[in-house]
């Protein structure tokens, strides 16, 4: 009988162990059913190293929903390619939350790669209004704005003060100052980002928008670029190179090359993102303390910037969508958004931060940036945005290089965009 008692005790132990496993599995299944659990956040390279510490704060407070940060290449094109590969492969996906460029939202949504999100879960009413439009497609919210951006006109305030003129508000003033004042001071006149890449699409769209035109309508279903406004906008850029107040060297500029030219004291005016103001104001810059920033000029007054920045989206294959939404709400909350600016030097999306006196003292361009963002517009929305951008780059670069007239360039761009729709 002794062996029977021993067997009974063994059976009891086995039942206890099995009960523990079942309970543990039930808890795991409960977590999965609630949509909560660990996450992976994919982003382009974090050049300032600010994002890791922000996520550590989340991980300490949410040990059951820990986030692993995956940094992709700095290049937007390479990051997009890796994200797209992952999103297409539902069986082997790595990424749950994606920090995507604002102009990818429509493409990713139309492809079914990212989930629509409930508006009520996020503080959209606290954001600068135009940024929310970058996160929608076909009337639905598919991402949440995380960082915004708008182009500014940086200028040498010491040079303009010496000439007794204010910063330009119109293209005519910009052209006149760039063509006459800049040479007197041994400077080139004006530059933007004119190499055929995404930066040129932005500069071209800003020129077209500032003249009152557009490139696409109805979420990419309608081509609207064949207009007098588009001819005026592209003509402004082409005329600058032809007349010499845009140096030919600028046809090879991206963000960094153009920033360096201004920072080295070689340019009177520069169109760039706010980070260029920070770099040009830093110790060691040849123009530190000598620069100002105003909204981009247009034909008749202030122009229209294109919105930059990034949005946070949830992969259609994410296993823990509730945790993903909770993480996005955390990253777009006031405390974290403040750190996005102070630690990452990136423009936040929350409107109240642009009126904070302490932040304005540390980042003097904030009021100008707020004005620019409020007047800004998204890049052309299209499910085939990457091909739209390539067409814009190629055509506008040809016009600026003198290989095609602005009129012919606009007609050609209209044909190429129509072929994509």
C-alpha positions as CSV (number, residue, x, y, z in Angstrom):
1,X,0.0,0.0,0.0
2,X,3.0,2.3,0.6
3,X,3.5,2.6,-3.2
4,X,-0.1,3.6,-3.6
5,X,0.3,6.5,-1.1
6,X,3.5,7.5,-2.9
7,X,1.8,7.4,-6.2
8,X,-1.1,9.5,-4.8
9,X,1.3,12.1,-3.5
10,X,3.1,12.2,-6.9
11,X,-0.2,12.6,-8.7
12,X,-1.1,15.5,-6.4
13,X,2.2,17.2,-7.1
14,X,1.7,16.7,-10.9
15,X,-1.8,18.2,-10.6
16,X,-0.5,21.2,-8.8
17,X,2.2,21.7,-11.4
18,X,-0.2,21.3,-14.2
19,X,-2.6,23.7,-12.6
20,X,0.1,26.3,-12.4
21,X,0.9,25.9,-16.1
22,X,-2.8,26.2,-17.0
23,X,-3.1,29.4,-14.9
24,X,0.0,30.8,-16.4
25,X,-1.2,30.0,-19.9
26,X,-4.6,31.5,-19.1
27,X,-2.9,34.7,-18.0
28,X,-0.8,34.8,-21.2
29,X,-3.9,34.1,-23.3
30,X,-5.8,36.8,-21.3
31,X,-2.9,39.3,-22.2
32,X,-3.1,38.3,-25.9
33,X,-6.8,38.5,-25.9
34,X,-6.7,42.0,-24.5
35,X,-4.2,43.1,-27.1
36,X,-1.4,43.8,-24.6
37,X,2.1,42.5,-24.6
38,X,5.7,43.4,-25.7
39,X,6.3,45.5,-28.8
40,X,8.9,46.4,-31.3
41,X,9.2,50.0,-32.5
42,X,10.9,50.6,-35.9
43,X,12.4,54.0,-36.7
44,X,14.9,55.6,-39.0
45,X,18.3,56.1,-37.3
46,X,18.0,58.2,-34.1
47,X,20.8,60.7,-34.7
48,X,20.5,62.5,-31.4
49,X,20.0,59.3,-29.2
50,X,16.9,60.8,-27.5
51,X,14.4,58.0,-28.2
52,X,16.0,55.2,-26.2
53,X,15.7,57.0,-22.9
54,X,12.1,57.9,-23.6
55,X,11.3,54.3,-24.2
56,X,13.1,53.3,-21.0
57,X,10.6,55.4,-19.1
58,X,7.8,53.5,-20.7
59,X,9.4,50.1,-20.0
60,X,9.9,50.8,-16.3
61,X,6.2,51.7,-16.0
62,X,4.9,48.9,-18.2
63,X,7.1,45.8,-17.6
64,X,4.6,43.5,-19.4
65,X,4.5,45.7,-22.5
66,X,8.2,46.4,-23.0
67,X,9.3,48.1,-26.2
68,X,12.3,47.0,-28.2
69,X,13.7,49.8,-30.4
70,X,14.9,48.8,-33.9
71,X,16.9,51.6,-35.7
72,X,16.8,51.3,-39.5
73,X,19.2,53.2,-41.8
74,X,19.3,57.0,-41.7
75,X,18.2,57.2,-45.3
76,X,14.5,57.6,-45.7
77,X,14.4,55.5,-48.8
78,X,16.2,52.6,-47.1
79,X,14.1,52.8,-44.0
80,X,10.9,52.7,-46.1
81,X,12.2,49.7,-48.1
82,X,12.9,47.7,-44.9
83,X,9.5,48.6,-43.4
84,X,7.7,47.7,-46.6
85,X,9.4,44.4,-46.7
86,X,8.4,43.6,-43.2
87,X,4.8,44.8,-43.6
88,X,4.3,42.7,-46.8
89,X,5.3,39.5,-44.9
90,X,2.6,38.9,-42.4
91,X,4.1,35.5,-41.3
92,X,7.5,36.8,-40.3
93,X,6.9,40.4,-39.3
94,X,9.3,42.1,-36.9
95,X,7.7,45.5,-36.4
96,X,4.6,46.4,-34.4
97,X,4.8,50.2,-34.2
98,X,6.3,52.2,-37.0
99,X,7.7,55.8,-37.0
100,X,7.0,56.6,-40.6
101,X,7.6,59.7,-42.7
102,X,4.4,61.8,-43.0
103,X,4.3,61.2,-46.7
104,X,4.1,57.4,-46.4
105,X,0.8,57.3,-44.5
106,X,-1.4,57.2,-47.6
107,X,0.7,54.6,-49.3
108,X,0.9,52.3,-46.3
109,X,-2.8,52.7,-45.6
110,X,-3.9,52.0,-49.2
111,X,-1.7,48.9,-49.2
112,X,-3.4,47.6,-46.0
113,X,-0.1,47.6,-44.1
114,X,-1.2,49.7,-41.2
115,X,-4.4,49.6,-39.1
116,X,-7.0,52.4,-38.9
117,X,-7.0,53.9,-35.4
118,X,-9.8,55.2,-33.2
119,X,-9.5,59.0,-33.0
120,X,-10.8,59.1,-29.4
121,X,-7.8,57.3,-28.0
122,X,-5.4,60.1,-28.9
123,X,-5.1,63.8,-28.0
124,X,-5.6,65.1,-31.5
125,X,-7.3,68.3,-30.3
126,X,-4.1,69.4,-28.6
127,X,-2.1,69.2,-31.9
128,X,-1.3,71.9,-34.4
129,X,-4.3,71.4,-36.7
130,X,-2.5,70.9,-40.1
131,X,-0.4,68.0,-38.7
132,X,-3.5,65.7,-38.2
133,X,-4.2,65.8,-42.0
134,X,-0.8,64.0,-42.6
135,X,-2.1,61.0,-40.6
136,X,-5.3,60.4,-42.5
137,X,-6.3,58.6,-45.6
138,X,-9.7,58.3,-47.2
139,X,-11.3,60.0,-44.3
140,X,-9.9,57.7,-41.6
141,X,-7.0,58.1,-39.1
142,X,-4.2,55.6,-39.9
143,X,-1.4,57.1,-37.8
144,X,-0.9,59.7,-35.1
145,X,1.4,62.7,-35.6
146,X,4.5,62.5,-33.5
147,X,7.0,65.1,-34.9
148,X,6.2,67.9,-37.3
149,X,8.3,70.2,-39.4
150,X,8.0,73.1,-41.8
151,X,10.5,74.8,-44.0
152,X,11.9,78.2,-42.9
153,X,13.8,80.9,-44.7
154,X,17.1,81.4,-42.9
155,X,18.9,84.6,-43.6
156,X,22.0,86.6,-42.6
157,X,20.5,89.3,-40.4
158,X,23.8,91.0,-40.1
159,X,24.0,91.5,-43.9
160,X,20.5,92.7,-44.2
161,X,20.9,95.1,-41.3
162,X,24.0,96.5,-42.9
163,X,21.9,97.2,-46.1
164,X,19.0,98.6,-44.1
165,X,16.4,96.1,-45.5
166,X,14.0,93.7,-43.7
167,X,14.0,90.0,-44.5
168,X,12.1,89.2,-47.7
169,X,8.4,88.5,-47.7
170,X,7.9,88.0,-51.4
171,X,9.7,86.2,-54.2
172,X,10.5,89.5,-55.9
173,X,12.3,90.8,-52.7
174,X,14.1,87.5,-52.3
175,X,15.3,87.6,-56.0
176,X,16.4,91.3,-55.7
177,X,18.3,90.8,-52.5
178,X,19.9,87.5,-53.6
179,X,20.9,89.0,-56.9
180,X,22.2,92.4,-55.7
181,X,23.1,92.3,-52.0
182,X,24.6,88.8,-51.8
183,X,27.4,89.6,-54.4
184,X,28.3,92.8,-52.6
185,X,29.1,90.7,-49.5
186,X,30.9,87.9,-51.4
187,X,27.9,85.5,-50.9
188,X,25.8,83.3,-53.1
189,X,22.2,84.3,-53.0
190,X,19.7,81.5,-52.3
191,X,19.7,77.7,-52.0
192,X,17.4,74.9,-51.0
193,X,17.6,71.2,-51.5
194,X,17.8,70.8,-55.3
195,X,19.4,67.4,-55.9
196,X,16.9,65.0,-57.4
197,X,15.7,63.2,-54.3
198,X,12.8,63.7,-51.8
199,X,14.1,67.2,-50.8
200,X,13.6,68.5,-54.3
201,X,10.0,67.2,-54.3
202,X,9.5,69.2,-51.1
203,X,11.0,72.4,-52.5
204,X,9.0,72.1,-55.8
205,X,5.8,71.5,-53.9
206,X,6.4,74.5,-51.8
207,X,6.9,76.6,-54.8
208,X,3.8,75.4,-56.5
209,X,1.7,75.7,-53.3
210,X,3.0,79.2,-52.6
211,X,1.8,80.3,-56.1
212,X,-1.6,78.9,-55.3
213,X,-1.4,75.6,-57.2
214,X,-1.5,71.9,-56.4
215,X,0.0,68.7,-57.8
216,X,-2.7,66.0,-57.1
217,X,-6.2,66.0,-55.7
218,X,-8.7,63.5,-54.4
219,X,-6.1,61.4,-52.6
220,X,-4.1,61.1,-55.8
221,X,-7.0,60.2,-58.1
222,X,-6.8,63.6,-60.0
223,X,-3.8,65.3,-61.5
224,X,-4.0,69.1,-60.9
225,X,-0.5,70.2,-61.7
226,X,-1.1,71.6,-65.2
227,X,-1.8,75.2,-64.1
228,X,-0.5,78.7,-64.3
229,X,0.4,78.5,-60.6
230,X,2.6,75.4,-61.2
231,X,4.3,77.1,-64.1
232,X,4.9,80.2,-61.9
233,X,6.3,78.1,-59.1
234,X,8.7,76.0,-61.1
235,X,9.6,79.0,-63.2
236,X,10.7,80.8,-59.9
237,X,13.2,78.0,-59.2
238,X,14.4,77.7,-62.8
239,X,14.8,81.4,-63.1
240,X,17.0,81.5,-60.0
241,X,19.6,79.1,-61.6
242,X,19.4,80.8,-65.0
243,X,19.9,84.3,-63.5
244,X,22.6,83.1,-61.1
245,X,21.1,84.0,-57.7
246,X,20.7,80.3,-57.1
247,X,24.3,78.9,-57.6
248,X,24.6,75.9,-59.9
249,X,26.3,74.0,-57.1
250,X,22.9,74.0,-55.3
251,X,21.6,71.6,-57.9
252,X,23.6,68.9,-55.9
253,X,22.5,70.0,-52.4
254,X,20.6,67.9,-50.0
255,X,19.7,69.1,-46.4
256,X,23.2,68.7,-45.0
257,X,25.1,70.2,-48.0
258,X,22.9,73.2,-48.0
259,X,23.1,73.6,-44.2
260,X,26.8,73.5,-44.4
261,X,27.0,76.1,-47.1
262,X,24.9,78.5,-45.0
263,X,26.8,77.6,-41.8
264,X,30.1,78.2,-43.4
265,X,29.0,81.8,-44.4
266,X,28.6,81.2,-48.1
267,X,24.9,81.9,-48.5
268,X,22.7,84.9,-47.9
269,X,19.4,82.9,-47.8
270,X,18.6,79.2,-47.2
271,X,15.4,77.2,-47.3
272,X,15.8,74.4,-44.8
273,X,14.2,72.7,-41.8
274,X,14.6,74.2,-38.3
275,X,17.4,71.9,-37.4
276,X,19.6,74.0,-39.7
277,X,18.9,77.0,-37.6
278,X,20.2,75.1,-34.5
279,X,23.3,74.0,-36.3
280,X,24.1,77.4,-37.7
281,X,23.6,78.9,-34.2
282,X,26.0,76.5,-32.5
283,X,29.5,77.3,-31.3
284,X,32.0,77.0,-34.1
285,X,29.5,78.1,-36.8
286,X,30.8,81.0,-38.9
287,X,27.4,82.6,-38.7
288,X,26.5,82.0,-35.0
289,X,24.6,85.0,-33.7
290,X,24.2,86.4,-37.2
291,X,21.1,84.6,-38.4
292,X,17.3,85.0,-38.4
293,X,14.4,82.9,-39.6
294,X,11.1,83.9,-41.2
295,X,8.3,82.0,-43.1
296,X,9.0,81.1,-46.7
297,X,8.1,83.9,-49.1
298,X,5.7,83.5,-51.9
299,X,4.7,85.6,-55.0
300,X,2.6,88.1,-53.1
301,X,3.5,87.6,-49.4
302,X,4.3,84.6,-47.1
303,X,4.3,81.4,-49.0
304,X,3.3,77.8,-48.1
305,X,5.7,75.3,-46.6
306,X,5.3,71.5,-47.0
307,X,4.8,69.7,-43.7
308,X,7.6,67.4,-42.7
309,X,8.0,65.2,-39.7
310,X,6.8,61.7,-38.8
311,X,3.7,59.8,-37.7
312,X,3.3,56.7,-35.5
313,X,1.4,53.8,-37.1
314,X,0.5,50.3,-36.0
315,X,1.3,47.4,-38.2
316,X,-1.7,45.4,-39.6
317,X,0.1,42.3,-38.2
318,X,0.8,43.7,-34.7
319,X,0.0,41.0,-32.1
320,X,-0.7,43.5,-29.3
321,X,-2.6,46.4,-30.9
322,X,-3.9,47.8,-27.5
323,X,-0.3,48.1,-26.2
324,X,0.7,49.7,-29.5
325,X,-2.1,52.3,-29.1
326,X,-1.1,52.9,-25.5
327,X,2.5,53.5,-26.4
328,X,1.5,56.0,-29.1
329,X,-0.6,57.9,-26.6
330,X,2.4,58.0,-24.3
331,X,4.7,59.3,-26.9
332,X,2.3,62.0,-27.9
333,X,1.6,63.1,-24.4
334,X,2.7,66.6,-23.2
335,X,5.6,65.4,-21.0
336,X,7.2,63.2,-23.7
337,X,6.5,65.8,-26.4
338,X,8.4,68.4,-24.4
339,X,11.4,66.0,-24.3
340,X,11.1,65.4,-28.0
341,X,12.0,69.0,-28.4
342,X,14.5,69.5,-25.5
343,X,16.3,66.2,-25.9
344,X,15.9,65.4,-29.6
345,X,15.7,69.0,-31.0
346,X,12.7,67.9,-33.0
347,X,9.5,70.0,-33.5
348,X,6.7,68.6,-31.4
349,X,3.1,68.3,-32.6
350,X,1.4,69.8,-29.4
351,X,0.3,73.4,-29.9
352,X,0.8,74.6,-26.3
353,X,4.6,73.9,-26.4
354,X,5.0,76.6,-29.1
355,X,3.8,79.3,-26.6
356,X,5.9,78.2,-23.6
357,X,8.2,81.1,-22.7
358,X,11.1,78.8,-21.4
359,X,11.0,76.8,-24.6
360,X,11.0,79.9,-26.8
361,X,14.0,81.3,-25.0
362,X,15.9,78.0,-25.7
363,X,14.5,77.7,-29.2
364,X,13.9,81.2,-30.6
365,X,12.5,80.0,-33.9
366,X,9.5,78.4,-32.3
367,X,7.0,81.2,-33.0
368,X,8.1,81.4,-36.6
369,X,7.9,77.6,-36.9
370,X,4.4,77.6,-35.4
371,X,3.3,80.2,-38.0
372,X,4.8,78.2,-40.8
373,X,3.2,74.9,-39.7
374,X,-0.2,76.5,-39.3
375,X,0.0,77.7,-43.0
376,X,1.6,74.5,-44.3
377,X,0.2,71.7,-46.4
378,X,1.0,68.0,-46.8
379,X,2.9,66.6,-49.7
380,X,0.7,65.2,-52.5
381,X,-1.3,62.3,-51.2
382,X,-1.2,59.1,-53.3
383,X,-1.1,55.4,-52.8
384,X,1.9,55.5,-55.2
385,X,3.6,58.4,-53.5
386,X,7.2,57.0,-54.1
387,X,6.6,57.1,-57.9
388,X,4.9,60.5,-57.8
389,X,7.9,61.9,-55.9
390,X,10.4,60.4,-58.4
391,X,8.5,62.0,-61.3
392,X,8.4,65.4,-59.6
393,X,12.2,65.2,-58.8
394,X,13.2,64.3,-62.4
395,X,11.0,66.9,-64.1
396,X,11.8,69.8,-61.8
397,X,15.6,69.1,-61.9
398,X,15.5,69.2,-65.7
399,X,13.7,72.5,-65.6
400,X,16.2,74.0,-63.1
401,X,19.2,72.7,-65.1
402,X,17.8,74.4,-68.2
403,X,17.1,71.2,-70.1
404,X,13.4,72.0,-70.4
405,X,11.3,75.2,-70.0
406,X,9.0,75.4,-67.0
407,X,6.0,75.3,-69.3
408,X,7.2,72.1,-71.0
409,X,8.2,70.7,-67.6
410,X,4.7,71.2,-66.2
411,X,3.0,69.5,-69.2
412,X,5.4,66.6,-69.0
413,X,4.8,66.2,-65.3
414,X,1.1,66.2,-65.8
415,X,1.4,63.4,-68.4
416,X,3.7,61.3,-66.1
417,X,1.5,61.7,-63.1
418,X,-1.6,60.8,-65.2
419,X,0.1,57.6,-66.3
420,X,0.5,56.6,-62.6
421,X,-3.1,57.1,-61.6
